[in-house]
Amino acid sequence: MPLSDTAIKKSLPADKPYTLTDSGGLYLLVMPTGGKLWRWSYRFEKKERLMALGKYPDVPLAVARARHAEGRRLLATGVDPMAERKAQRTAEKAAVENSFQSVANRWLQHWQGGVTPRHMAYVKRRMEADILPSLGPLPIAEIEAPEIVAMVKAIEGRGARDIAKRALETTGQVFRYAIAHGFCRRNPAAEIRPSDVLKATRKVNYARIEGKELPNLLRAIEVYRGKHITRFALKLMALTFVRTTELIEAKWEEIDIENARWNIPAERMKMRTPHIVPLAKQTLETLEMLRHLTGNSQWLFPGERSEKRPMSNNTILKALERMGYKGEMTGHGFRGLASTLLHEQGYNHDHIELQLAHAPRNAVSAAYNHALYLAPRANMMQDWADFLEQTMKKGKLIQLETKVA
């Protein structure tokens, strides 16, 4: 008699395994431990075969019969059901291992050694949010340009053009890794340029005032009515003309008062190489006053809500807006002003570019370039600080006294 759910539920374990037969070789093996296992006994090419069909009650009677029926159908066509299942599982495993997501994960593990944890976390977050939902499940060797374009256009469609461009670049990096490790033979992302699929945008330069307006800005900073920490940030931005993130994420351990230099580590620099900022006497005085306010924190500029994080990157911009420079000046604008005025006064182009951390650097020269021309750069930075001080006091631009060739 065929099995029933009632009979299965009433079956109890015994000292030895025993079977409850259904039909066509399908039976339930009842173990002494209480486990109940579906088995199908059949013959293929004159050999006895035993196929596992699951565990009861995870696999109920109806499902076991359906699997049994599918196996009998394959057997009737001359296919060994167990060999077919093994081949299917192998194919499924290969599909997972060769999916874009699997290869992307391998690439991330390989790539993360050369980048900062912060940048790694950003790329991983963007990949999980923007790339993997579209390309993740697909076999990487079967992905073509249209699938990549659809992914990029979807990101652009929500107004994130820059992220769409980076997503295309990251996808190309994954494909290059895949080619190198035999997962595919071509890189369809390399066949697409951002301009081919993304709408053109007009390049926007960082807003900055003209040199003749600098005296008024310096005076406005000096009498700024906001928080003292913000005023010191504005002063140091003008004195050092580093990038905004390099300033607000500065730590006291980077400041070498004795040698009058600020050593910014490579992981905090845009070019991923170390950077030295010679400190003029006015800069040292400003830092000394700032230390009275924030010296107990690891940050020069701790966050307002939590000292575990540095100041927000919008703080300087908002301060400039409150001073009346909305749309006219940004933190980055101090870099452009310094570059223009120093070049106009005949300072050495290489010294200026190195101090702006603009100079091209490769992995070999990086360890050397950041320390090049330190003496003339220190003179230049002192000249610049003297210039800012006198310009603020006199209310007009003065002549920079060039002390370097």
C-alpha positions in Angstrom: 0.0 0.0 0.0 1.2 3.5 -0.8 2.4 5.6 2.1 0.2 8.2 3.8 1.1 11.3 5.9 -0.6 9.6 8.9 1.5 6.5 8.6 4.7 8.5 8.4 3.8 10.6 11.4 2.9 7.5 13.5 6.2 5.7 12.6 8.5 5.5 15.6 12.3 4.8 15.7 13.4 1.3 16.5 16.7 -0.3 17.5 17.7 -0.8 13.9 16.8 1.3 10.7 13.7 0.1 8.9 11.9 1.2 5.7 8.3 2.4 4.9 7.7 1.6 1.2 5.7 3.9 -1.1 5.9 2.7 -4.8 8.3 2.5 -7.7 11.3 2.0 -5.5 10.5 5.1 -3.3 10.7 4.5 0.4 11.3 6.3 3.7 14.2 5.1 5.9 13.4 5.5 9.6 16.6 5.8 11.7 17.1 4.8 15.3 17.8 8.4 16.1 14.4 9.4 14.9 15.5 10.8 11.5 13.4 10.0 8.5 15.1 10.0 5.1 13.7 9.7 1.6 15.4 7.2 -0.7 14.8 5.9 -4.2 16.2 2.6 -5.4 16.6 2.2 -9.1 18.7 0.4 -11.7 20.7 2.2 -14.4 22.8 0.2 -17.0 22.2 -2.9 -14.9 23.6 -1.4 -11.8 21.8 -0.7 -8.5 21.6 3.0 -7.6 20.3 4.7 -4.5 19.3 8.3 -4.7 18.7 10.6 -1.7 15.6 12.8 -2.1 15.7 14.7 1.2 14.7 14.5 4.8 11.2 14.3 6.2 9.4 16.6 7.3 11.5 19.2 5.4 10.6 17.3 2.3 6.9 16.2 2.7 5.4 13.2 1.0 4.0 15.1 -1.9 7.4 16.7 -2.7 9.2 13.4 -2.4 6.8 11.9 -4.9 7.3 14.8 -7.3 11.1 14.4 -7.1 10.7 10.6 -7.6 8.5 11.2 -10.6 11.0 13.6 -12.2 13.8 11.0 -11.6 11.7 8.3 -13.3 11.1 10.6 -16.3 14.8 11.1 -16.7 15.5 7.4 -16.3 12.9 6.6 -19.1 14.9 8.9 -21.5 18.2 7.0 -20.8 19.6 9.6 -18.3 21.0 8.6 -14.9 19.1 10.9 -12.5 21.9 11.0 -10.0 24.5 11.9 -12.6 22.2 14.6 -13.9 21.7 16.1 -10.5 25.5 16.1 -9.9 26.0 17.8 -13.2 23.3 20.4 -12.4 24.8 21.2 -9.0 28.3 21.5 -10.6 26.8 23.9 -13.2 25.1 25.9 -10.5 28.2 26.1 -8.4 30.2 27.2 -11.5 27.6 29.8 -12.2 27.9 31.3 -8.7 31.7 31.2 -8.8 31.7 32.9 -12.2 29.1 35.4 -11.5 30.0 39.1 -11.7 29.4 39.4 -7.9 31.7 36.5 -7.1 34.5 37.9 -9.3 33.9 41.4 -7.9 34.3 40.1 -4.3 37.6 38.5 -5.4 38.7 41.7 -7.0 37.9 43.7 -3.8 40.0 41.4 -1.7 42.9 41.7 -4.1 42.5 45.5 -4.6 42.0 46.6 -1.0 45.6 46.2 0.0 46.6 49.3 -2.0 43.9 51.7 -0.7 42.8 53.3 2.5 40.1 51.5 4.6 37.9 54.6 4.1 38.2 54.5 0.3 37.7 50.7 0.4 34.5 51.1 2.4 33.2 53.7 0.0 33.9 51.6 -3.1 32.3 48.5 -1.5 29.2 50.5 -0.5 28.8 52.0 -4.0 29.3 48.6 -5.6 26.6 47.0 -3.3 24.2 49.9 -3.9 24.7 50.6 -7.6 26.5 47.8 -9.5 25.7 44.4 -8.0 21.9 44.8 -8.1 22.2 45.0 -11.9 25.2 42.9 -12.8 25.8 40.7 -9.7 23.9 37.5 -10.6 25.0 37.5 -14.3 27.8 35.2 -15.5 30.6 37.7 -16.0 31.7 36.1 -19.3 28.2 36.6 -20.7 27.8 40.3 -19.8 27.7 42.7 -22.8 27.8 46.4 -23.2 24.0 46.9 -23.1 23.8 45.5 -19.6 26.5 47.8 -18.4 25.0 50.8 -20.1 21.6 50.1 -18.5 23.3 50.0 -15.1 25.1 53.3 -15.7 22.0 55.0 -17.0 19.9 53.9 -14.0 22.4 55.6 -11.7 22.4 58.7 -13.8 18.6 58.7 -13.8 18.5 59.5 -10.1 20.8 62.5 -10.6 24.1 60.9 -9.7 26.2 61.4 -12.8 29.5 61.3 -11.0 28.6 58.1 -9.2 27.5 56.6 -12.6 30.9 57.5 -14.1 32.8 55.9 -11.1 30.5 52.8 -11.4 31.6 52.4 -15.0 35.3 52.7 -14.0 34.9 50.2 -11.2 33.1 47.8 -13.5 36.0 48.0 -15.9 38.5 47.2 -13.1 36.5 44.1 -12.2 36.6 42.9 -15.8 40.3 43.5 -16.0 40.8 41.3 -13.0 38.5 38.7 -14.5 40.5 38.6 -17.7 43.7 38.2 -15.8 42.4 35.3 -13.8 40.6 33.5 -16.6 36.9 34.3 -15.8 36.3 36.0 -19.1 38.1 37.0 -22.3 37.1 40.6 -22.9 36.2 43.8 -21.1 32.9 45.2 -22.4 33.2 48.2 -20.0 36.4 49.3 -21.8 34.4 49.6 -25.0 32.2 52.3 -23.4 33.3 55.9 -22.7 31.3 58.0 -20.2 30.6 60.5 -22.9 29.0 57.8 -25.0 26.2 57.2 -22.5 26.1 60.0 -20.0 24.8 63.5 -20.6 27.5 66.1 -21.0 27.8 68.6 -18.1 29.5 72.0 -18.0 32.6 71.9 -15.9 32.2 74.0 -12.8 35.2 75.7 -11.3 35.5 76.3 -7.6 34.3 79.8 -6.8 37.0 82.2 -5.6 37.4 85.9 -5.2 39.8 88.1 -7.2 43.1 89.0 -5.6 42.0 92.6 -5.0 39.2 91.3 -2.8 41.6 89.4 -0.5 42.2 92.2 2.1 38.5 92.4 2.9 38.2 88.6 3.2 41.1 88.5 5.6 39.6 91.2 7.7 36.3 89.4 7.7 38.0 86.2 9.0 39.8 88.2 11.7 36.5 89.6 13.1 34.4 86.5 12.4 31.6 86.3 15.0 31.1 82.5 14.8 32.9 79.8 16.8 36.6 80.4 17.5 37.5 76.9 16.1 35.9 77.8 12.8 37.8 81.1 12.6 41.1 79.3 13.2 40.1 76.8 10.5 39.6 79.7 8.1 42.9 81.3 9.1 44.8 78.0 8.6 43.1 77.4 5.3 44.5 80.7 4.1 47.9 80.2 5.6 48.5 76.6 4.3 46.2 76.4 1.3 45.7 72.7 1.7 42.5 70.9 0.6 39.5 71.2 2.9 39.4 67.5 3.9 43.2 67.6 4.5 42.6 70.5 7.0 39.5 69.4 8.8 40.7 65.8 9.3 44.1 66.9 10.6 45.3 65.3 13.9 47.6 66.8 16.4 50.1 63.9 16.0 50.8 65.2 12.5 52.0 68.6 13.7 55.7 68.8 14.3 56.1 72.1 16.2 59.9 71.6 16.8 60.6 71.3 13.1 57.9 73.7 12.1 56.2 71.3 9.7 52.9 69.5 9.2 53.3 65.9 8.0 50.2 64.7 6.3 50.2 60.9 5.8 49.7 59.4 2.4 46.3 57.9 3.2 44.8 61.3 3.7 46.1 62.8 0.5 44.3 62.9 -2.8 47.5 61.7 -4.6 48.0 58.9 -2.0 51.5 60.1 -1.2 52.8 61.9 1.9 52.8 65.7 2.0 54.8 68.2 4.0 53.5 71.7 4.9 56.2 74.0 6.2 54.7 76.1 9.0 55.3 79.8 9.1 55.6 81.6 12.4 52.1 83.0 12.0 50.8 79.5 11.4 52.6 78.2 14.5 51.0 81.0 16.6 47.6 80.1 15.3 48.1 76.4 16.1 49.3 77.3 19.6 46.0 79.2 20.2 44.0 76.4 18.7 45.7 73.9 21.0 44.2 75.6 24.0 40.8 74.9 22.5 41.2 71.4 21.1 44.5 70.1 22.4 42.7 67.3 24.4 41.2 65.9 21.2 43.0 63.8 18.6 41.6 66.2 16.0 42.6 69.8 15.4 39.0 70.4 14.6 36.8 68.0 16.4 33.1 67.7 15.4 30.6 69.8 17.2 28.3 66.9 18.1 31.0 64.2 18.7 34.7 64.4 19.3 35.0 61.0 17.7 34.6 62.6 14.3 36.3 65.7 12.8 34.5 68.9 11.8 32.0 68.7 8.9 33.4 69.6 5.5 30.6 72.1 5.1 31.6 74.2 8.1 34.1 76.3 6.2 31.8 76.8 3.3 28.9 77.8 5.6 31.2 80.2 7.5 32.1 81.9 4.2 28.5 82.2 3.3 27.7 83.9 6.7 30.5 86.3 6.0 28.8 87.3 2.7 30.8 85.2 0.3 28.1 82.8 -0.8 28.8 81.7 -4.4 32.0 83.8 -4.4 34.4 81.9 -2.3 35.0 78.3 -1.1 37.7 76.6 1.0 39.3 75.4 -2.2 39.4 78.9 -3.5 42.3 79.7 -1.1 44.4 77.2 -3.2 43.6 79.0 -6.4 44.3 82.4 -4.9 47.7 81.3 -3.5 48.7 79.7 -6.8 47.8 82.8 -8.8 49.4 85.3 -6.5 52.6 83.3 -6.0 53.0 82.7 -9.7 52.4 86.4 -10.4 55.2 87.3 -8.0 57.7 85.0 -9.8 57.9 82.1 -7.3 59.3 78.9 -8.7 56.5 76.9 -10.5 57.8 73.5 -9.2 57.8 74.8 -5.6 54.3 76.1 -5.9 53.0 72.9 -7.5 54.7 70.7 -4.9 53.2 72.8 -2.1 49.8 72.4 -3.7 50.4 68.6 -3.9 49.7 68.9 -7.7 53.0 67.5 -8.9 52.7 64.2 -10.7 53.9 61.3 -8.5 54.3 57.7 -9.2 55.0 54.9 -6.8 58.8 55.2 -7.2 59.2 58.9 -6.8 56.4 59.4 -4.2 58.8 58.7 -1.3 61.1 61.5 -2.5 59.0 64.2 -4.1 57.1 65.2 -1.0 60.4 66.3 0.7 61.8 68.1 -2.4 62.8 71.8 -2.1 61.8 72.0 1.6 64.0 75.0 2.3 62.8 77.2 -0.5 59.2 76.0 0.1 59.6 77.0 3.8 60.8 80.4 2.7 57.9 80.7 0.3 55.3 79.8 3.0 56.8 82.4 5.4 56.6 85.0 2.7 53.0 84.0 2.0 52.1 84.3 5.7 53.9 87.7 6.0 52.0 88.8 2.9 48.6 87.8 4.3 49.4 89.5 7.6 50.4 92.8 6.0 47.6 92.7 3.4 45.1 92.3 6.3 46.6 95.2 8.3 47.0 97.6 5.4 43.7 96.7 3.8 45.3 96.3 0.3 47.5 93.9 -1.6 51.2 94.4 -1.0 54.1 93.2 -3.0 55.3 89.7 -2.1 59.0 89.7 -1.4 60.4 86.8 -3.4 63.2 85.1 -1.5 63.5 82.0 -3.7 64.7 81.6 -7.2 
